[in-house]
Amino acid sequence: MPKPVNFAVVGLGMGQHHCKAIARARGARLVAVCDTDEERLLPVAKEYACKAYTSYAAMLKDPEIDVVSVVTESACHATMGIQAARAGKHLVMEKPVDITPGRIQRLERAVAAAGVKCACIFQSRMDACNIAIKQAVNAGKLGKLIGLHGSLPWYRGPDYFAGIHGTWRATWAIDGGGSLMNQGIHTLDLLIFFGGAVESVCGFHDVHNHNIEAEDQAVGCLRYANGALGTMTILYASLSEYLIIFGSPIGTEGHSGRYFATVHDFMVEGEMWVYVEGEIDRTVFRPGDHATLKARSAKGYRIEGDSWMLEYAHGCIPAMLPAGVWDNLFSNLDFRSLWWTFWDYGRITVRELLRGKI
């Protein structure tokens, strides 16, 4: 049986999620945790039956540790990573790697000199839906890529920026920024993941609805090396959304329903016919086309066999569920599909609520 990889985690705010992931990962073992706050440190050490350190330097001397997860304040990442690399430890860095290019480059040099490995947390790339989008882009199923647009309407309340573990957030010196640097970095990473290298950037940022130093709203425009244009809007707001791959191998047709949400369908493969209330002519959507169903409007549709699309909706998503399950409940009595619909939606929704997304 291969020897497990022994991990240590420093910083037990978001670091508690690292502990949970390590404990669940095959071939990994959590052997130590470190935090200057013993009220956070000791319960975590007890939960995972591992060693507890209040001194980072002392923890790095532990020969049992193979990998250190650095999950402290953003401006400390590179310095702590360099210390771990010089101690011969591999690294997992919570995003961002640090808040300035110079610090990140110093970490890169230290990692290379020590001959250790270093990875950064950008877990959105591992999401099954995002992998499917990436594969569709690479296979040319979306045609020529001319634009990418990202929006992140997450909300962070005042408590997020308060208390002994919150005052560093949304500061230029320690967090390196606000909504863009801390939450929006994942959306930015996906724009690069899907679209490739960015050639130039321009943008604006400001504070609108929080008593914080750095931005709570940022808007950027990107020009990709391949000629595509992209936009990104990062907001703190209380909104709901979903993103799914939707379609059918045999085709389907019907009435869209009328929702308190706007639905966008980006055709990946196949064909969709749509007609609008009061009209007799259909509109045909093919790969690369974008269909929009505005909130409180309705359309008739027909989806051909082997047709698939990327569907994104934003608005009051729970209000859409009755229309989505009506046939299962009152027509075909397919309670198994009904159960799985609510199970999948509920499971994902609860997961996002635990992450702070409303």
C-alpha positions as CSV (number, residue, x, y, z in Angstrom):
1,M,0.0,0.0,0.0
2,P,1.5,3.4,-1.0
3,K,2.5,5.8,1.8
4,P,-0.1,8.5,2.3
5,V,0.8,12.2,1.6
6,N,0.8,14.0,4.9
7,F,-0.7,17.5,4.9
8,A,-0.6,20.4,7.3
9,V,-3.0,23.5,7.1
10,V,-2.1,26.9,8.3
11,G,-5.0,29.4,8.8
12,L,-8.2,27.9,10.0
13,G,-10.8,30.2,8.6
14,M,-11.2,28.9,5.0
15,G,-8.5,26.4,6.0
16,Q,-11.2,24.3,7.7
17,H,-12.5,23.5,4.2
18,H,-9.0,22.4,3.3
19,C,-9.0,20.1,6.3
20,K,-12.3,18.6,5.3
21,A,-11.1,18.0,1.8
22,I,-7.8,16.4,2.9
23,A,-9.6,14.1,5.3
24,R,-11.9,12.9,2.5
25,A,-9.2,12.6,-0.2
26,R,-7.9,9.1,-1.0
27,G,-4.1,8.8,-0.3
28,A,-4.0,12.0,1.9
29,R,-3.7,12.4,5.6
30,L,-4.1,15.5,7.8
31,V,-1.3,15.4,10.4
32,A,-1.1,19.0,11.6
33,V,-3.0,22.4,11.8
34,C,-1.7,25.8,12.7
35,D,-3.4,29.0,13.8
36,T,-2.5,31.8,16.3
37,D,-6.1,31.7,17.6
38,E,-6.4,28.7,19.9
39,E,-10.2,29.0,19.9
40,R,-10.1,28.0,16.3
41,L,-7.1,25.8,16.5
42,L,-7.9,23.4,19.3
43,P,-11.4,22.2,18.2
44,V,-10.1,21.5,14.6
45,A,-7.1,19.6,15.9
46,K,-9.4,17.6,18.1
47,E,-11.9,16.9,15.3
48,Y,-9.2,15.5,13.0
49,A,-7.0,14.0,15.7
50,C,-3.9,15.8,14.5
51,K,-1.1,18.0,15.9
52,A,-1.8,21.6,16.8
53,Y,0.7,24.4,16.4
54,T,0.5,28.1,17.3
55,S,3.9,28.6,15.8
56,Y,4.3,28.3,12.0
57,A,8.1,28.1,12.2
58,A,7.8,25.2,14.7
59,M,5.3,23.4,12.4
60,L,7.7,23.6,9.4
61,K,10.3,21.7,11.5
62,D,7.9,18.7,11.7
63,P,9.5,16.0,9.5
64,E,6.2,14.1,9.2
65,I,4.7,16.9,7.0
66,D,5.0,16.6,3.2
67,V,2.6,19.4,2.0
68,V,1.5,22.7,3.6
69,S,-1.8,24.3,2.7
70,V,-1.4,28.1,3.1
71,V,-4.8,29.6,3.9
72,T,-4.0,32.8,5.8
73,E,-4.5,36.4,4.9
74,S,-3.7,37.0,1.2
75,A,-0.7,39.3,1.7
76,C,1.0,36.6,3.8
77,H,0.8,33.8,1.2
78,A,4.1,34.3,-0.6
79,T,6.2,34.8,2.5
80,M,4.7,31.7,4.2
81,G,5.0,29.7,1.0
82,I,8.7,30.7,0.7
83,Q,9.3,29.6,4.2
84,A,7.7,26.2,3.6
85,A,9.5,25.7,0.3
86,R,12.9,26.3,2.0
87,A,11.8,23.7,4.6
88,G,11.4,21.2,1.8
89,K,7.6,21.2,1.9
90,H,5.3,21.1,-1.1
91,L,2.6,23.7,-1.3
92,V,-1.1,24.2,-1.9
93,M,-1.8,28.0,-1.9
94,E,-5.3,29.4,-1.4
95,K,-6.2,32.0,-3.9
96,P,-4.8,34.5,-4.6
97,V,-1.2,33.2,-4.5
98,D,-0.4,36.8,-3.2
99,I,-1.4,40.3,-4.0
100,T,1.5,41.6,-6.1
101,P,3.4,40.1,-9.1
102,G,6.7,40.7,-7.4
103,R,5.8,38.6,-4.4
104,I,4.5,35.8,-6.6
105,Q,7.7,35.8,-8.6
106,R,9.8,35.5,-5.5
107,L,7.7,32.5,-4.5
108,E,8.2,30.9,-7.9
109,R,11.9,31.3,-7.6
110,A,11.9,29.8,-4.1
111,V,9.8,26.8,-5.2
112,A,12.1,26.1,-8.2
113,A,15.3,26.4,-6.0
114,A,13.8,24.0,-3.4
115,G,12.7,21.5,-6.0
116,V,9.2,21.3,-4.5
117,K,5.7,21.5,-6.1
118,C,3.3,24.4,-5.7
119,A,-0.4,24.6,-6.7
120,C,-3.1,27.2,-6.3
121,I,-6.8,26.7,-5.5
122,F,-9.0,27.4,-8.5
123,Q,-11.6,24.7,-7.9
124,S,-14.1,26.1,-10.4
125,R,-12.0,24.6,-13.1
126,M,-12.9,21.1,-11.7
127,D,-16.7,21.7,-11.9
128,A,-18.2,19.2,-14.3
129,C,-20.2,21.9,-16.1
130,N,-17.1,24.1,-16.6
131,I,-15.2,21.1,-17.9
132,A,-18.0,20.4,-20.4
133,I,-17.9,24.1,-21.5
134,K,-14.1,23.9,-21.9
135,Q,-14.3,20.8,-24.0
136,A,-17.0,22.3,-26.2
137,V,-14.9,25.4,-26.7
138,N,-11.8,23.3,-27.5
139,A,-13.7,21.1,-29.9
140,G,-15.1,24.1,-31.8
141,K,-18.7,23.3,-31.0
142,L,-19.4,27.0,-30.2
143,G,-17.8,28.2,-33.4
144,K,-15.3,31.0,-33.5
145,L,-15.0,32.5,-30.0
146,I,-15.7,36.2,-30.2
147,G,-16.9,37.1,-26.7
148,L,-16.9,35.9,-23.1
149,H,-18.9,37.5,-20.4
150,G,-18.7,36.8,-16.7
151,S,-20.9,38.1,-13.8
152,L,-20.7,37.3,-10.2
153,P,-23.6,38.8,-8.1
154,W,-22.6,37.5,-4.7
155,Y,-23.4,39.3,-1.5
156,R,-21.2,39.8,1.6
157,G,-22.9,41.3,4.6
158,P,-21.2,43.6,7.2
159,D,-20.3,40.7,9.5
160,Y,-18.0,39.3,6.8
161,F,-15.7,42.4,7.2
162,A,-15.9,42.6,11.0
163,G,-14.3,40.9,14.0
164,I,-10.7,39.7,14.6
165,H,-10.8,37.5,11.5
166,G,-12.6,39.9,9.2
167,T,-11.0,43.4,9.3
168,W,-8.3,42.5,6.9
169,R,-10.8,41.8,4.1
170,A,-11.4,44.4,1.4
171,T,-8.2,46.2,2.4
172,W,-5.5,47.1,-0.2
173,A,-2.6,46.3,2.0
174,I,-3.6,42.8,3.1
175,D,-6.5,41.6,0.8
176,G,-5.1,43.3,-2.3
177,G,-8.6,44.5,-3.2
178,G,-12.2,43.6,-2.5
179,S,-14.9,41.8,-4.5
180,L,-12.6,41.3,-7.5
181,M,-9.6,40.0,-5.7
182,N,-11.4,37.9,-3.1
183,Q,-14.5,36.4,-4.7
184,G,-14.4,37.5,-8.4
185,I,-11.0,35.9,-8.9
186,H,-12.7,32.6,-9.6
187,T,-14.9,34.2,-12.4
188,L,-11.8,35.9,-13.8
189,D,-10.0,32.5,-13.8
190,L,-12.8,30.9,-15.7
191,L,-12.7,33.6,-18.3
192,I,-9.1,32.8,-18.8
193,F,-9.7,29.0,-18.6
194,F,-12.3,29.2,-21.4
195,G,-10.8,32.0,-23.5
196,G,-7.1,31.7,-23.1
197,A,-4.5,34.4,-22.7
198,V,-5.6,38.0,-22.2
199,E,-3.8,40.6,-24.2
200,S,-5.1,43.8,-22.5
201,V,-7.5,44.9,-19.8
202,C,-9.3,48.1,-18.8
203,G,-11.8,48.6,-16.0
204,F,-13.4,50.6,-13.2
205,H,-14.0,49.9,-9.5
206,D,-15.7,51.7,-6.7
207,V,-17.4,51.3,-3.3
208,H,-21.2,51.6,-3.3
209,N,-22.8,49.7,-0.5
210,H,-20.2,48.8,2.2
211,N,-18.1,50.6,4.7
212,I,-14.9,49.1,3.3
213,E,-11.6,50.4,1.8
214,A,-11.4,48.4,-1.4
215,E,-14.1,47.9,-4.1
216,D,-17.5,46.2,-3.7
217,Q,-18.1,46.6,-7.4
218,A,-15.7,46.1,-10.3
219,V,-16.3,46.2,-14.1
220,G,-13.6,45.1,-16.6
221,C,-13.2,44.7,-20.3
222,L,-10.7,42.2,-21.7
223,R,-9.1,41.7,-25.1
224,Y,-8.0,38.1,-25.6
225,A,-4.9,37.2,-27.6
226,N,-7.1,35.3,-30.0
227,G,-9.1,38.5,-30.8
228,A,-12.1,37.7,-28.7
229,L,-13.6,40.3,-26.4
230,G,-14.7,39.7,-22.8
231,T,-16.4,41.5,-20.0
232,M,-16.6,40.8,-16.4
233,T,-18.8,42.4,-13.7
234,I,-18.3,41.6,-10.1
235,L,-21.0,42.8,-7.7
236,Y,-22.0,42.2,-4.1
237,A,-25.7,41.6,-4.5
238,S,-28.4,39.2,-3.2
239,L,-29.4,37.4,-6.4
240,S,-29.9,33.8,-7.4
241,E,-28.9,31.9,-10.5
242,Y,-28.1,28.6,-12.1
243,L,-26.0,27.3,-14.9
244,I,-26.8,23.9,-16.5
245,I,-26.2,21.9,-19.7
246,F,-29.7,21.3,-21.1
247,G,-30.9,19.2,-24.0
248,S,-32.2,15.9,-25.2
249,P,-30.9,13.0,-27.3
250,I,-34.4,12.4,-28.8
251,G,-35.9,15.9,-28.8
252,T,-38.7,17.7,-26.9
253,E,-41.2,20.5,-27.4
254,G,-43.6,22.6,-25.3
255,H,-44.3,25.9,-23.6
256,S,-41.5,27.6,-21.7
257,G,-43.6,28.8,-18.8
258,R,-43.5,32.3,-17.4
259,Y,-40.9,33.0,-14.6
260,F,-39.5,35.7,-12.4
261,A,-36.1,35.0,-13.9
262,T,-34.4,35.6,-17.2
263,V,-33.1,32.5,-19.0
264,H,-30.2,32.5,-21.5
265,D,-29.6,29.5,-23.8
266,F,-26.3,29.2,-25.7
267,M,-26.6,26.6,-28.4
268,V,-23.7,24.0,-28.3
269,E,-25.1,21.3,-30.7
270,G,-28.2,20.7,-32.7
271,E,-31.2,23.0,-33.3
272,M,-33.9,24.7,-31.3
273,W,-37.1,26.3,-32.8
274,V,-38.7,29.2,-30.9
275,Y,-41.9,31.2,-31.4
276,V,-43.1,34.2,-29.5
277,E,-46.6,35.0,-28.3
278,G,-48.6,36.5,-31.1
279,E,-46.3,35.5,-33.9
280,I,-46.6,32.7,-36.4
281,D,-43.0,32.6,-37.7
282,R,-40.4,30.6,-35.9
283,T,-36.8,31.6,-35.1
284,V,-34.2,28.8,-35.5
285,F,-31.2,28.7,-33.2
286,R,-28.1,26.7,-34.1
287,P,-24.6,26.2,-32.5
288,G,-23.2,29.5,-31.5
289,D,-26.6,31.2,-31.3
290,H,-27.9,32.8,-28.1
291,A,-31.7,32.7,-27.2
292,T,-33.1,34.8,-24.4
293,L,-36.3,34.3,-22.4
294,K,-36.9,37.5,-20.5
295,A,-38.5,37.4,-17.1
296,R,-42.4,37.3,-17.1
297,S,-42.4,36.4,-20.8
298,A,-43.2,33.1,-22.5
299,K,-42.3,31.2,-25.7
300,G,-43.1,28.0,-27.4
301,Y,-40.2,25.8,-28.4
302,R,-39.1,22.7,-30.1
303,I,-35.7,21.1,-29.5
304,E,-34.5,18.6,-32.1
305,G,-32.9,15.3,-31.2
306,D,-29.2,15.4,-30.1
307,S,-29.5,19.1,-29.3
308,W,-27.7,20.6,-26.3
309,M,-27.2,24.0,-24.9
310,L,-25.6,25.9,-22.0
311,E,-28.5,27.4,-20.0
312,Y,-28.0,30.3,-17.5
313,A,-30.8,31.8,-15.5
314,H,-30.8,34.7,-13.0
315,G,-33.7,35.8,-10.9
316,C,-36.0,34.0,-8.5
317,I,-35.0,30.5,-9.3
318,P,-37.2,28.6,-6.7
319,A,-40.3,30.1,-8.4
320,M,-39.3,28.2,-11.6
321,L,-39.6,24.7,-9.9
322,P,-43.4,24.2,-10.1
323,A,-43.3,24.5,-13.9
324,G,-40.3,22.3,-14.1
325,V,-42.0,19.4,-12.2
326,W,-45.6,19.8,-13.2
327,D,-45.7,16.9,-15.7
328,N,-43.9,14.6,-13.2
329,L,-46.4,15.5,-10.5
330,F,-49.8,15.6,-12.3
331,S,-49.3,13.8,-15.6
332,N,-46.9,10.9,-15.8
333,L,-46.6,10.5,-12.0
334,D,-42.8,10.0,-12.4
335,F,-42.1,10.6,-8.7
336,R,-38.6,9.2,-9.0
337,S,-37.6,12.0,-11.4
338,L,-39.4,14.5,-9.2
339,W,-37.4,13.3,-6.2
340,W,-34.1,13.6,-8.1
341,T,-35.0,17.1,-9.4
342,F,-35.6,18.4,-5.9
343,W,-32.6,16.4,-4.5
344,D,-30.1,17.8,-7.0
345,Y,-31.4,21.4,-6.7
346,G,-31.6,21.3,-2.9
347,R,-28.2,19.7,-2.5
348,I,-26.5,22.3,-4.7
349,T,-28.4,25.2,-3.2
350,V,-27.5,24.2,0.3
351,R,-23.9,23.8,-0.7
352,E,-23.9,27.4,-2.1
353,L,-25.7,28.8,0.9
354,L,-23.0,27.3,3.2
355,R,-20.4,29.1,1.0
356,G,-22.3,32.4,1.6
357,K,-24.0,32.7,-1.7
358,I,-27.7,33.6,-1.6
